[in-house]
Amino acid sequence: MKTLLKRSTLLLALVPCLAANFSLPAMADSTADLLLNLNCQGGYNINVWKTRKSGELLYRSTSSNGNLSLERGTSQATEGVRVYKFQNGDYQYWVWDGTLDSQQAGTLEVYKNNAIQRQYACTKS
């Protein structure tokens, strides 16, 4: 009986460790509506969600480099194009819903301390 108890305890202890090593796609729950879905250069898949109850903006990024989920985004229209902005420490993520040339395109910009680090061309999916 002690052996069975030890094995069960070991198995239960390993499950969270194993789960932490496998990345699942980032998704918002059923209380949010998908506003924007982009496929960007570098293999980044970007989703912007809006919660139904509070109207809070959520950012979800999945890629082979890892997943990122952010909350409390802002939104503004700039020259007819909407931009969603999210903060993560020193980094800011700007997601452009369309470009001046094409509403079916988009852009992901990554800033660190307000200085642009990377810019990715995207397409709506």
C-alpha positions in Angstrom: 0.0 0.0 0.0 2.8 2.4 0.8 4.4 1.7 -2.6 1.1 2.6 -4.4 0.7 5.7 -2.3 4.3 6.8 -3.1 3.8 6.2 -6.8 0.5 8.1 -6.8 2.1 11.0 -5.0 5.1 11.1 -7.5 2.7 11.0 -10.4 0.7 13.9 -9.1 3.8 15.9 -8.4 5.1 15.4 -12.0 1.9 16.4 -13.8 2.3 20.2 -13.2 6.0 20.0 -14.2 5.1 18.2 -17.4 2.3 20.5 -18.2 4.5 23.6 -17.8 6.8 22.3 -20.6 4.1 22.0 -23.2 2.7 25.3 -24.6 -1.0 25.4 -25.5 -2.4 28.0 -27.9 -3.3 31.2 -26.1 -7.0 31.9 -26.2 -9.4 34.2 -24.5 -12.4 32.6 -22.8 -16.0 32.6 -24.0 -16.7 35.9 -22.4 -14.6 37.8 -25.0 -15.1 38.6 -28.7 -12.3 38.3 -31.2 -11.6 41.7 -32.8 -8.6 40.9 -34.8 -6.7 37.8 -36.0 -3.3 38.4 -37.7 -0.7 36.1 -39.1 2.6 37.9 -39.0 6.2 37.5 -40.3 8.3 35.3 -38.1 5.5 32.9 -37.4 3.6 35.1 -35.0 -0.2 34.6 -34.7 -1.8 37.6 -33.0 -5.3 37.9 -31.6 -6.9 40.9 -30.0 -10.0 40.2 -27.9 -12.5 42.5 -26.1 -14.2 41.2 -23.0 -18.0 41.5 -23.1 -18.5 42.5 -19.5 -15.8 45.2 -18.9 -14.7 46.0 -22.5 -11.1 45.2 -21.6 -8.8 44.6 -24.5 -6.7 41.4 -24.4 -3.6 40.4 -26.5 -2.7 36.9 -27.3 0.4 36.0 -29.3 1.5 32.4 -30.2 4.7 31.4 -32.0 7.4 28.8 -31.9 9.3 31.4 -29.7 6.6 31.1 -27.0 3.2 32.5 -26.2 2.3 35.9 -24.7 -0.9 37.0 -23.1 -1.5 40.6 -22.0 -4.4 42.6 -20.6 -5.5 46.2 -20.2 -4.9 47.3 -23.8 -5.9 50.6 -25.3 -7.3 51.4 -28.7 -7.3 54.5 -30.9 -8.0 55.4 -34.5 -5.1 57.0 -36.3 -5.6 58.2 -39.9 -8.4 55.7 -40.5 -6.4 52.8 -39.1 -7.1 51.3 -35.6 -4.1 50.6 -33.4 -4.2 48.4 -30.3 -1.5 49.0 -27.7 -0.4 46.7 -24.9 2.3 47.0 -22.2 4.5 44.3 -20.7 7.2 45.8 -18.5 9.6 47.9 -20.7 8.0 46.5 -23.8 5.0 47.8 -25.8 3.2 45.9 -28.5 1.3 47.9 -31.1 -1.1 45.9 -33.3 -2.3 47.8 -36.4 -5.6 46.7 -37.8 -4.9 47.4 -41.5 -2.6 49.8 -43.2 -3.2 52.9 -45.3 -2.6 50.8 -48.4 -4.7 47.7 -47.5 -7.4 46.9 -44.9 -6.5 43.2 -45.3 -2.9 43.8 -44.0 -1.7 44.7 -40.6 1.4 45.4 -38.6 2.9 44.3 -35.3 5.4 46.7 -33.8 7.5 45.9 -30.7 8.9 48.8 -28.7 11.3 48.7 -25.7 11.3 51.9 -23.6 9.4 53.7 -26.4 12.1 52.8 -29.0 11.0 50.5 -31.9 12.8 47.2 -31.8 11.0 45.1 -34.5 8.3 45.5 -37.0 6.4 42.6 -38.7 4.1 42.7 -41.7 0.9 40.8 -41.1 -2.2 39.6 -43.0 -5.7 39.2 -41.6 -6.9 35.6 -41.3 
